[in-house]
Amino acid sequence: MALRNAVMAALLEGEASGYDLAKAFDASVANFWMSTPQQLYRELERMEAEGLVAARVIEQERRPNKRLFSLTPAGREAVRAYTAEPLGKPSVIRDELMVKVQCLDAGDVDAVRTAVSERMEWAGAKLARYERLRQRLLDGRSEEAYFAEAERIGPYLTLLRGMSFERENIQWGDMALRRLDQRSAALQADG
């Protein structure tokens, strides 16, 4: 998947500056797509050159002018074409923590334990941010009411997937730490 598809998905929410898109990526799209602000700005420039987005300039006092981007009709057509394409191969996990865990028996167990704990903390923080976003999206409604009334449900569905992913990271980390403790206790009892 190209970054442009994730940018177009974010712009379905409406007009946004590059800065707004970077914040949106961090708050919502980050649960399935990562990008740096520099990558976003470069992609917006390419998309503008290709006619997929249009930019308008907002003049500001005491600040640089701001460019707001929106999807053009060609951009909306590109979204439709993209969603109609067959999926490629499922994504694979490429996670340095998993490599460290794989090396655990020959490595520094305490360092790996710390890394697992840190991952759990990060997942907990992301889960808390996602829950705040979920509450903003629901705006006091039940999920059933949201799905029945909301103009767009895709962002909520991807948010739920991101929340599930972070919960699973915490669950796995908890299990891994318990197993490390059990193994350590067993080795001490044998030693």
N, C-alpha and C positions, 0 to 999 in steps of 0.2 A: 504494500500500500504506500502511496506517495503522500508526503506531507500535505500536498495541495488538497487531497481529499479530506483530511482532518481539518484544514483551514476552511474549506467550503462547508463542512459540517458545522463548524463553530459559527460561521457567518449566517447560517440559517436562522440563528437567533436574532439577527438584525445587524445593522451598521455598527462597525467597531473600529477603533484605532488599533494600530499594531500593539500598543501598550495594553489596551483592553483585551486583545486576543491573547497576549502572553499571560495576563492574569486569568483569563477564562481557561486557557490550557492548563494552568497550574491548579485551578479550582475544580474543573470538571473533566476536561478531555484527558488530563494526565492519568486518569485511571485506565486509559487504553492507548495513549499516544504521548510520547515525550518529545519536546522540542525546546531548543534555546530561543530566546528572543531574536538573536541574530539570524537564526535559520528562518524564523517566521517572517522577518522583514525582507530577507532575500526572496523568499517564496512569494510574498505579496507583490514584490516588484515584478517577478516573472509572470505571475497571474495577471497583473494589470497589463503587461505588455502583450499577453495572449488574449486579452479581452474577457477574461473570466471574472474579474472584479473591476469596479470603478472606484476611484478615490475622489473625495471632495476635500478642499482645504478649509479649515476653520481657523480664522486669524484670532490670535490670543494676545492680550497685553501681558507683558512681563514673562512670557513663556514663548518657546518656539511655536510656530503654527502647527496645528494638529491635522493629520490626514485621516479621514474616516473612510473605511472601505466597506463596500457592499457587493453582493453578488449581482452580476449582470444577467440578462436572460441567457446568454451563452454559459454563464457559470451555473445557473439553475439547470440548464440542459445537461451540463457536465455531471452534476450531482445525479440526475436521473440516469444517465448513461453508466456512471460508476456503480450505482446500486443495482443495476441490471446485470452487471458483469458477474460471471461465476467466481466463487471464492477460490483463491489459491490454496496452497497447502496451509494447514493450521500452523499458527506461530509456535515456536519452540522456546523453551526456557533457556535463557543465557544469563546465568546468575553466578557471580563470583562467590557468593556465600555458599552455594551448593558445591562448588569446586573445593572450597576450604573444608566443608563438612566431609566430602569424599576423602580428603587427605587426613582426616582427623586422627586416625590411629597411628600415623607416623609423624604427626605435627604437634603443635602446642594446643592442648585441649582447652586450657584456660582462655587462650585468645579466641578460639572458635566459640566457646561458650559466651564470651563477651560479644562477639559478632552476632550470634543468634539473639542475644538479649537486646542488642541495639536494633536489630531488624524488627523485633517485636515492638519496641518503643516507637519506631518510625511508623510501623503499620497502625499502631494505636492512635498516633497523632493524625495520620491520614484518615483513618476511620472517623475520628472526631470531626475533622473538617468536612468529610463527606456527609456526616449526619447533620451538621449545620446546614449544608447546602440542601439536603433532602427536606429538612423542615421548612426552609425558605420556599422550595418548589411546591411543597404541599400547601403551605400558607393556611394551616388550620384544617385542611380537608383530609379525609381518609384517602388511602391509596385508591380505593374503588372510585371515589368521587373524582380524584385527580385524573384517573384513566378515562373516565367518562366525559370530563369537562375540558381538560387541557387541550390547547391548540396543537402542541407537539408532545409526544410521549417518549420519543427516542432518547433525549437527554436523561430522562428519569430511568429508563431501562439500563442505559450504560452506567449510570451512577450506581444502581443496584448491583451490577456486575462488579464494579470497582469495590464496593463495600464487601461483597462476598469474597473477593480476592484477598482483601486485607484481613478479614476475619479468619480466613484459612491460613494466612501467614502467621497470625497470632496462635491459632490452634496448633499448627505444625511446630512452631517454636516452643510452645509449652510442652508438647510431647517430646521433642528432641531434648530439652533441658531435663525433663523427668528421666528419660532413658540414660542420659549422661550421668545423672546423679546415681541411678541404680547401678550402673556399670562401675562407677567409681567406688561405691560402697562395697560391691561384690569383690572388686580387686583388692581393696583394703582388707576385707575379711579373709581373703585367700593369702594375702601377703604377710 
